[in-house]
């Protein structure tokens, strides 16, 4: 290609006998070659789905993966974005939106969030800005929210100049994880709105939902102690409740071996690689490595006597349960089944984290929570005993719900 350009420039000079025409032809050919070359360079890194660093219980993670697969599209951009390379990305997104409309895809299965990861973007040209404005207009018509994550200051100024975003709006976030947490929070709020609707389909379902809600408020160990042998004894005699404020307490620092086990009852705990310097006002927090929400054990290294990792800081006002190393040893000595249930739950967490980082290791369609599995086994046992006339099953008209406990208890 380059030799063809040189030969063509020499032929133009020979034919016209004028150096000016040859120089103009060389400039035009160079610009055309530059545009064609840039058009072949893709402006996106990959289509690998983004994963939030917020740790959630497996049954909730399955729900979030199911929703993210259909409603969220994360596009990782890179380099200086020109019109030709951006046109391929924008046209693909528009085609998906048009396809959802043409096929009458239900709202809960259609695209609702488009997240652009701009951490590796150097800049955009005017034609790309026009394309993104067109995409924003079409997305607004279909109630699709466009989010930009981690744009540089120069890129932010450029996008504001081209009327793509407004500064200090909910469509711009400092990093990709913050943008994904925003999408997850919106999704969970929608889930909370829909749950009462499904619960009212039948009185039995509504009573069961109320029972689970009361049990969650009264018993933080309902998903941990699944068998009666693990519940023998009082787990509160081995732990203490701790209330911490947002960013005002450091639970532990790296390399500490005297810290025990924590359980997040409410709120969340974030792990950071680095702690900002208090004497430097310009030193800010780095993005957290992981955020552990309600129902998660943190610092599971305490079970094996390993030193702590990272800096642990409350991400919001939280209530924790704490087992000191001495209390863990005492519980292991006096209530080994209880200690075994906690250790087993911590191993489950590690499996959840592994599935979160590599979803191919877990087949979500075949996932059955252990609590459901135990209930199914008990129902099969009851059915087998009933077939042997071991007991008389209750009639369908009889109420099978236990009466509420007296207030004195």
Helices and strands as residue ranges (DSSP letters): H 2-16, H 19-40, E 54-55, H 58-71, E 72-81, H 83-102, G 107-109, E 113-124, H 126-141, E 145-149, H 153-161, E 172-173, H 176-199, H 203-218, G 228-231, G 235-238, E 240-244, E 250-252, E 261-266, E 269-272, E 290-292, E 297-298, G 300-304, E 311-314, E 318-323, H 325-334, H 336-357, G 359-361, G 364-366, H 370-387
